[in-house]
Amino acid sequence: MMLGHTRGQLYLVKLNEQFDMVWSRFLRIQGVIESSSIMQTSDGGFAICGNTADSSAKPGGIVFIKTDSLGNVELTQSLGGSAIYRANCVRQTSDGGYIISAHLTNSPFSAGMAWLIRLNPSGELLWTKTFDGIADVASVRQMFDGGYLLACDRFLSLSQSELCLIRTDAEGNFVWAKQYTDIGSRNVANMIVVNDGVMLVGKSLVMKTDLEGNVFWAKNYDTHHYYPSFTNIWKTTDNGFILMGGHGAIGLVKIDEQGDIQWSNTIAWTLFSPESYTGTSIMQTPDGGYILTGNYRDFYDRAGLIKTDAAGHTACKNSQSAYVVDVIEPNIITPSFTLGAHDSLRSISVVPDTGGYFSTRCSRSLGIDDEDALSHDIRIYPNPASSILTVENNKGRELLIVISDVSGREVSRTKSSMTNIRIPIENLTHGMYLYYISDGLGVKQKGKIIKE
């Protein structure tokens, strides 16, 4: 599932295990500027948290959204006030309710507070708790006794923080906190709870603690150019872990259960300078490989979804394959592709009933790259479009342009030999559509468009 926003709307897309689109939805939620986290709920729907802004675009509160299994909004809950709030994680609790972790501050130049929010299954507020002296919050998990564990950065100065764990009881009351001063300044990025403890990643650090926050081991992976910015961790079927992040290209690092490196690999997305490539989320797939999301910038901010094999290799073909994911080898099982301009992916999870994939995306605007563009003499724009879609025809021959919805139902068919073919789409509902262009001589172009 891809979740993000484009021009004031959340955008939700479900992909199946072959990466084909199953459905898409625009979620019109007033004031939402960013999506932060998504998870599938016990009823097959989805819980989402994000951030809001006022009419002057000043960051403000947070929003909780619950959808059904088809992405239709069932309920929303807005939280926060005049301070700067930033939600980062939502999880369903054992009673069917929800726990949200967030950070709030009155100024980006001072310490803030960790904010823990508890909702009932109907999305109604049960309680909130705050914890002072916190520079940022990364994640929350419900523990085996019903209490909660927060992974945070404790504020030390404007340029320094330290990793911190905060443990509460089931009502959010403080139980204990552990600061890891001796480990140094490490911005925590993510946390997972395993059977015998907790795994945390932050910048170049990976650390394992027991369930009481006592350190088993901590390792720093500063020895490679691509390691210093870990963003995610996933437990693998061999009891090891896959780490992902990047500073430049996307870095993948496979470690065993003691943190020793088994292999590493780097991936980037185009042949452009890989200075702003970031991996954002990763998980292992049933075939032993990995699926990951990330962001990069060439002429635009872009986002992508990549499938690798068990050694972290993609299906790319190029002499600089570490920097290419846009070139896709046909008919192989590790596809990788770009989702479009101005996108920024956040996280990913598997939907158990279908094996399909769900991820969260935050974006300023949404664009979809053409697939299988075999002719540079045909161009389709704008994308997204609201009323008129233009096909620029430089081939000098009659073109057939067919548009269908994601189920394959044809919604538009146009034949024309004009240089600029204008196709009205104002009567189409908002969402994603597929197009197919043929000139009658076997030359084809196909891709995706967004109707705003």
C-alpha positions as CSV (number, residue, x, y, z in Angstrom):
1,M,0.0,0.0,0.0
2,M,1.4,3.4,-0.9
3,L,0.2,6.2,1.2
4,G,1.1,9.9,0.7
5,H,-0.3,13.2,-0.2
6,T,-0.5,15.3,-3.3
7,R,-1.7,18.9,-3.2
8,G,-3.6,18.6,0.0
9,Q,-5.0,15.1,-0.5
10,L,-3.8,11.8,0.9
11,Y,-3.3,9.2,-1.8
12,L,-3.7,5.5,-1.0
13,V,-2.6,2.8,-3.5
14,K,-2.7,-1.0,-3.0
15,L,-0.3,-3.2,-4.9
16,N,-0.5,-7.0,-5.1
17,E,2.5,-9.3,-4.7
18,Q,3.4,-8.8,-8.4
19,F,3.4,-5.0,-7.9
20,D,0.3,-4.6,-10.0
21,M,-2.2,-2.0,-8.8
22,V,-5.3,-3.4,-7.1
23,W,-7.0,-0.1,-6.3
24,S,-6.2,3.6,-5.5
25,R,-8.0,6.2,-3.4
26,F,-7.7,9.9,-2.8
27,L,-8.5,10.8,0.9
28,R,-9.6,14.4,1.2
29,I,-8.7,15.3,4.8
30,Q,-8.7,19.0,5.6
31,G,-5.4,20.4,6.6
32,V,-3.3,17.3,6.2
33,I,0.2,18.1,4.9
34,E,2.1,14.8,5.6
35,S,1.5,11.2,6.2
36,S,3.7,9.4,8.8
37,S,2.7,5.8,9.4
38,I,0.3,3.1,8.3
39,M,-0.6,-0.3,9.5
40,Q,-3.2,-2.9,8.7
41,T,-5.7,-3.4,11.5
42,S,-7.3,-6.6,12.7
43,D,-10.5,-6.0,10.6
44,G,-8.5,-5.8,7.4
45,G,-8.6,-2.0,7.3
46,F,-5.9,0.5,7.8
47,A,-4.8,2.9,10.6
48,I,-2.9,6.0,9.5
49,C,-1.4,9.0,11.3
50,G,-0.2,12.2,9.8
51,N,0.5,15.9,10.4
52,T,-1.7,18.9,9.7
53,A,-1.2,22.7,9.1
54,D,-3.3,25.7,9.4
55,S,-4.5,27.9,6.6
56,S,-1.1,29.7,6.5
57,A,0.7,26.4,6.1
58,K,2.1,26.6,9.7
59,P,2.6,23.1,11.1
60,G,0.1,22.4,13.8
61,G,-1.6,19.2,15.0
62,I,-1.8,15.6,14.0
63,V,-4.5,13.4,12.5
64,F,-5.6,9.8,13.0
65,I,-7.5,8.1,10.1
66,K,-9.1,4.7,10.0
67,T,-10.1,3.2,6.7
68,D,-11.8,0.0,5.7
69,S,-10.0,-2.7,3.6
70,L,-10.7,-0.8,0.4
71,G,-9.3,2.5,1.7
72,N,-12.7,4.2,2.4
73,V,-12.5,6.5,5.4
74,E,-14.4,5.3,8.4
75,L,-13.3,7.8,11.0
76,T,-10.9,10.7,11.6
77,Q,-9.6,12.2,14.8
78,S,-7.7,15.5,14.9
79,L,-5.4,16.2,17.9
80,G,-3.1,19.0,19.1
81,G,-3.3,22.7,19.5
82,S,-1.1,25.7,18.9
83,A,2.3,24.0,19.4
84,I,4.3,22.2,16.7
85,Y,3.2,18.6,16.6
86,R,4.7,15.7,14.6
87,A,3.2,12.3,14.6
88,N,5.6,9.4,13.7
89,C,4.0,6.1,14.5
90,V,0.6,4.4,15.0
91,R,0.0,0.9,16.2
92,Q,-3.1,-1.1,17.1
93,T,-3.3,-2.2,20.7
94,S,-4.4,-5.6,22.1
95,D,-7.9,-4.4,22.8
96,G,-8.5,-3.1,19.2
97,G,-7.7,0.5,20.1
98,Y,-4.7,2.6,19.0
99,I,-1.5,4.1,20.4
100,I,0.2,7.0,18.6
101,S,3.6,8.5,19.4
102,A,4.4,12.1,18.5
103,H,6.7,14.9,19.3
104,L,5.6,18.4,20.3
105,T,7.5,21.6,20.9
106,N,6.9,25.3,21.0
107,S,10.0,26.0,19.0
108,P,12.3,24.0,16.7
109,F,15.3,25.4,18.6
110,S,14.5,24.0,22.0
111,A,13.7,20.7,23.7
112,G,10.2,19.4,23.3
113,M,8.2,16.6,24.7
114,A,7.3,13.0,23.7
115,W,3.6,12.7,23.3
116,L,1.8,9.4,23.8
117,I,-1.8,9.2,22.6
118,R,-4.3,6.4,23.4
119,L,-7.5,6.0,21.4
120,N,-10.3,3.4,21.8
121,P,-11.4,1.2,18.9
122,S,-13.8,4.0,17.7
123,G,-10.9,6.5,17.5
124,E,-12.1,8.4,20.6
125,L,-9.4,9.9,22.9
126,L,-8.8,7.9,26.1
127,W,-5.7,9.7,27.5
128,T,-2.5,11.4,26.5
129,K,0.8,11.5,28.3
130,T,3.9,13.8,27.8
131,F,7.5,13.3,28.8
132,D,9.8,16.4,28.9
133,G,13.3,17.0,27.5
134,I,12.8,15.1,24.3
135,A,14.3,16.3,21.0
136,D,12.5,13.8,18.8
137,V,10.4,10.6,18.9
138,A,10.9,7.7,16.6
139,S,8.6,4.8,17.5
140,V,6.2,3.2,20.0
141,R,5.4,-0.4,20.7
142,Q,3.0,-2.1,23.0
143,M,4.9,-4.6,25.2
144,F,3.9,-8.0,26.4
145,D,2.4,-6.7,29.7
146,G,0.2,-4.1,27.9
147,G,2.5,-1.2,28.7
148,Y,4.4,0.8,26.1
149,L,7.9,1.5,25.0
150,L,9.0,4.8,23.3
151,A,12.2,5.2,21.4
152,C,13.3,8.9,21.6
153,D,16.2,11.3,21.4
154,R,16.8,13.1,24.6
155,F,17.7,16.8,24.1
156,L,21.3,17.8,25.2
157,S,21.9,20.9,23.1
158,L,20.9,22.4,19.7
159,S,23.6,20.2,18.1
160,Q,23.5,17.1,20.3
161,S,21.1,14.5,21.6
162,E,21.3,11.0,23.0
163,L,19.3,7.9,22.4
164,C,16.6,7.2,25.1
165,L,14.0,4.6,25.9
166,I,10.9,5.4,28.0
167,R,8.8,2.6,29.5
168,T,5.2,3.1,30.7
169,D,2.5,1.0,32.1
170,A,-0.8,0.2,30.2
171,E,-2.2,3.7,31.3
172,G,0.8,5.5,30.0
173,N,2.3,6.2,33.4
174,F,6.0,6.5,33.6
175,V,7.8,3.3,34.7
176,W,11.5,3.9,33.8
177,A,13.7,5.6,31.3
178,K,17.2,4.7,30.0
179,Q,19.6,7.2,28.5
180,Y,22.6,5.9,26.5
181,T,25.1,8.7,27.1
182,D,28.2,6.5,26.7
183,I,27.1,5.5,23.2
184,G,27.3,9.1,22.1
185,S,25.0,11.3,20.0
186,R,22.9,9.1,17.8
187,N,19.6,10.2,16.4
188,V,17.2,7.2,16.8
189,A,15.4,6.3,13.6
190,N,13.5,3.1,14.4
191,M,12.9,0.4,16.9
192,I,11.6,-3.2,16.8
193,V,10.8,-5.5,19.7
194,V,12.0,-9.1,19.4
195,N,11.4,-12.0,21.8
196,D,14.4,-11.4,24.1
197,G,14.8,-7.6,23.7
198,V,14.7,-4.5,21.7
199,M,16.7,-3.5,18.5
200,L,17.3,0.2,17.8
201,V,18.9,1.9,14.9
202,G,20.1,5.5,14.7
203,K,22.5,7.0,12.2
204,S,25.4,4.6,12.1
205,L,24.5,2.8,15.3
206,V,22.7,-0.5,15.9
207,M,22.0,-1.5,19.5
208,K,20.3,-4.4,21.2
209,T,18.9,-4.2,24.7
210,D,17.0,-6.5,26.9
211,L,13.3,-5.8,27.7
212,E,14.4,-3.6,30.7
213,G,16.6,-1.4,28.4
214,N,20.0,-2.9,29.5
215,V,22.5,-3.0,26.6
216,F,23.4,-6.4,25.2
217,W,25.6,-5.0,22.5
218,A,26.0,-1.8,20.4
219,K,27.9,-1.5,17.2
220,N,28.8,1.5,15.0
221,Y,29.1,1.0,11.2
222,D,30.9,4.1,10.3
223,T,33.4,2.3,8.1
224,H,31.6,2.6,4.8
225,H,30.5,5.7,2.9
226,Y,26.9,4.5,2.6
227,Y,26.2,3.4,6.2
228,P,26.0,6.6,8.3
229,S,22.3,7.1,8.1
230,F,20.3,4.0,9.0
231,T,16.6,4.5,8.8
232,N,15.1,1.1,9.3
233,I,15.6,-2.5,10.6
234,W,13.8,-5.8,10.0
235,K,14.3,-9.1,11.6
236,T,15.1,-11.8,9.1
237,T,14.0,-15.5,9.1
238,D,17.6,-16.6,10.1
239,N,17.3,-14.6,13.3
240,G,19.6,-11.9,11.9
241,F,18.6,-8.4,10.7
242,I,18.6,-6.4,7.6
243,L,19.5,-2.7,8.0
244,M,18.7,0.0,5.5
245,G,19.5,3.6,5.1
246,G,22.0,5.6,3.1
247,H,24.0,8.8,2.6
248,G,24.3,9.0,-1.1
249,A,23.1,5.6,-2.5
250,I,20.8,3.4,-0.5
251,G,22.7,1.1,1.8
252,L,21.7,-2.4,2.7
253,V,23.6,-4.2,5.5
254,K,22.8,-7.8,6.6
255,I,23.9,-8.6,10.1
256,D,23.7,-11.8,12.2
257,E,22.0,-11.8,15.7
258,Q,25.2,-10.5,17.3
259,G,25.5,-7.6,14.9
260,D,28.3,-8.9,12.8
261,I,28.1,-8.0,9.1
262,Q,27.3,-10.9,6.7
263,W,27.1,-8.8,3.5
264,S,26.4,-5.3,2.3
265,N,25.1,-3.7,-0.9
266,T,24.3,-0.3,-2.3
267,I,21.5,0.7,-4.6
268,A,20.6,4.0,-6.2
269,W,17.9,5.0,-8.6
270,T,19.3,6.8,-11.7
271,L,22.5,7.8,-13.4
272,F,22.3,11.3,-11.9
273,S,24.4,12.3,-8.9
274,P,23.4,10.2,-6.0
275,E,23.8,12.9,-3.3
276,S,20.3,12.8,-1.9
277,Y,19.3,9.1,-2.0
278,T,17.6,7.8,1.1
279,G,16.2,4.4,2.0
280,T,13.2,4.7,4.2
281,S,11.7,1.3,4.9
282,I,12.5,-2.4,4.3
283,M,11.0,-5.8,5.0
284,Q,11.8,-9.4,4.0
285,T,9.5,-11.2,1.5
286,P,8.5,-14.8,1.5
287,D,11.1,-15.7,-1.2
288,G,13.9,-14.6,1.1
289,G,14.5,-11.4,-0.7
290,Y,13.6,-7.8,0.3
291,I,11.3,-5.1,-0.6
292,L,12.2,-1.5,0.2
293,T,11.1,2.1,-0.3
294,G,13.2,5.2,-0.7
295,N,13.6,8.7,-2.0
296,Y,16.0,10.3,-4.4
297,R,16.4,13.5,-6.3
298,D,17.4,14.1,-9.9
299,F,15.5,17.0,-11.5
300,Y,12.7,16.3,-9.0
301,D,12.1,14.7,-5.7
302,R,11.2,11.1,-6.5
303,A,10.2,7.9,-4.7
304,G,10.6,4.3,-5.5
305,L,9.7,0.7,-4.6
306,I,12.5,-1.9,-5.1
307,K,12.4,-5.7,-4.9
308,T,15.8,-7.4,-4.4
309,D,16.9,-11.0,-4.1
310,A,18.2,-12.6,-0.8
311,A,21.6,-11.0,-1.4
312,G,20.2,-7.5,-1.9
313,H,20.7,-7.5,-5.7
314,T,18.1,-5.8,-8.0
315,A,17.1,-6.8,-11.5
316,C,18.9,-3.9,-13.1
317,K,21.2,-4.1,-16.1
318,N,23.9,-1.5,-16.6
319,S,27.6,-1.1,-16.2
320,Q,26.8,1.2,-13.2
321,S,24.1,-1.1,-11.9
322,A,24.6,0.3,-8.4
323,Y,23.2,3.5,-9.6
324,V,20.4,2.3,-11.9
325,V,17.0,1.0,-11.0
326,D,15.0,2.7,-13.7
327,V,16.3,0.1,-16.3
328,I,14.4,-3.1,-15.8
329,E,15.4,-6.5,-17.1
330,P,12.3,-8.1,-18.7
331,N,10.8,-11.3,-17.4
332,I,12.8,-11.7,-14.2
333,I,11.5,-12.0,-10.7
334,T,13.1,-9.0,-9.0
335,P,11.4,-5.9,-10.4
336,S,12.2,-2.4,-9.4
337,F,10.6,0.8,-10.6
338,T,10.0,4.5,-9.9
339,L,6.7,5.8,-8.5
340,G,7.0,9.3,-9.8
341,A,8.1,12.9,-9.4
342,H,7.8,14.8,-6.1
343,D,7.2,11.7,-4.0
344,S,8.7,10.6,-0.7
345,L,8.0,7.1,0.6
346,R,8.0,6.3,4.3
347,S,7.3,2.7,5.3
348,I,6.0,-0.6,4.0
349,S,4.2,-3.7,5.4
350,V,2.7,-6.9,4.1
351,V,-1.0,-7.6,4.0
352,P,-1.4,-11.1,5.2
353,D,-4.5,-12.2,3.3
354,T,-3.1,-11.3,-0.1
355,G,0.7,-11.0,0.2
356,G,0.3,-7.6,-1.3
357,Y,2.4,-4.6,-0.2
358,F,1.5,-1.4,1.7
359,S,3.7,1.6,2.2
360,T,3.4,5.2,3.4
361,R,4.4,8.1,1.3
362,C,4.7,11.8,2.0
363,S,4.9,14.1,-1.0
364,R,4.5,17.7,-2.2
365,S,2.8,16.5,-5.4
366,L,2.4,13.2,-7.2
367,G,3.6,12.3,-10.7
368,I,3.7,8.9,-12.4
369,D,6.5,8.0,-14.7
370,D,5.7,6.3,-18.0
371,E,6.4,2.6,-18.3
372,D,7.6,0.9,-21.5
373,A,8.0,4.2,-23.3
374,L,9.3,2.9,-26.6
375,S,8.9,6.1,-28.6
376,H,10.2,9.5,-27.7
377,D,7.9,11.0,-30.4
378,I,4.9,10.7,-28.1
379,R,4.5,12.7,-24.9
380,I,1.5,12.8,-22.5
381,Y,1.0,15.7,-20.0
382,P,0.2,17.1,-17.5
383,N,0.4,14.3,-15.0
384,P,-1.4,14.7,-12.7
385,A,-4.3,16.2,-14.7
386,S,-7.6,17.6,-13.6
387,S,-9.6,18.4,-16.8
388,I,-7.6,18.0,-20.0
389,L,-4.9,15.5,-20.9
390,T,-2.7,16.4,-23.9
391,V,-0.9,13.8,-26.0
392,E,1.9,15.4,-28.0
393,N,2.1,13.5,-31.3
394,N,5.3,14.1,-33.3
395,K,5.0,10.8,-35.3
396,G,2.8,12.3,-38.0
397,R,0.5,9.3,-37.9
398,E,-2.9,8.6,-36.4
399,L,-2.7,7.5,-32.8
400,L,-5.1,5.4,-30.8
401,I,-5.2,6.4,-27.1
402,V,-7.1,4.2,-24.7
403,I,-7.6,5.0,-21.0
404,S,-8.8,2.4,-18.5
405,D,-9.3,2.3,-14.8
406,V,-7.2,0.0,-12.6
407,S,-9.7,-2.9,-13.0
408,G,-9.2,-2.8,-16.8
409,R,-12.5,-1.1,-17.6
410,E,-12.1,1.2,-20.6
411,V,-13.2,4.8,-19.8
412,S,-11.9,6.7,-22.9
413,R,-10.9,5.9,-26.5
414,T,-9.5,8.5,-28.9
415,K,-8.2,8.4,-32.4
416,S,-6.5,11.4,-33.9
417,S,-3.6,12.4,-36.1
418,M,-3.3,16.0,-34.7
419,T,0.0,17.2,-33.2
420,N,-1.6,18.0,-29.9
421,I,-4.5,15.7,-29.0
422,R,-6.6,17.0,-26.2
423,I,-8.6,14.4,-24.2
424,P,-11.2,15.6,-21.7
425,I,-11.1,13.8,-18.4
426,E,-13.0,16.1,-16.1
427,N,-15.8,13.6,-15.7
428,L,-13.5,10.8,-14.4
429,T,-13.4,10.2,-10.7
430,H,-10.3,11.0,-8.8
431,G,-7.6,8.3,-8.8
432,M,-5.1,6.5,-10.9
433,Y,-5.7,5.3,-14.5
434,L,-3.8,3.3,-17.1
435,Y,-3.2,4.5,-20.7
436,Y,-2.2,2.7,-23.9
437,I,-1.1,4.5,-27.1
438,S,-0.6,2.7,-30.5
439,D,0.2,4.1,-33.9
440,G,-1.1,1.1,-35.8
441,L,2.4,-0.1,-36.7
442,G,3.1,-2.0,-33.5
443,V,4.9,0.9,-31.7
444,K,3.2,1.3,-28.3
445,Q,3.5,3.4,-25.2
446,K,1.8,2.7,-21.9
447,G,1.8,4.2,-18.5
448,K,-0.2,5.6,-15.6
449,I,-1.9,9.0,-15.1
450,I,-3.4,10.6,-12.0
451,K,-6.8,12.3,-12.2
452,E,-6.9,15.1,-9.6
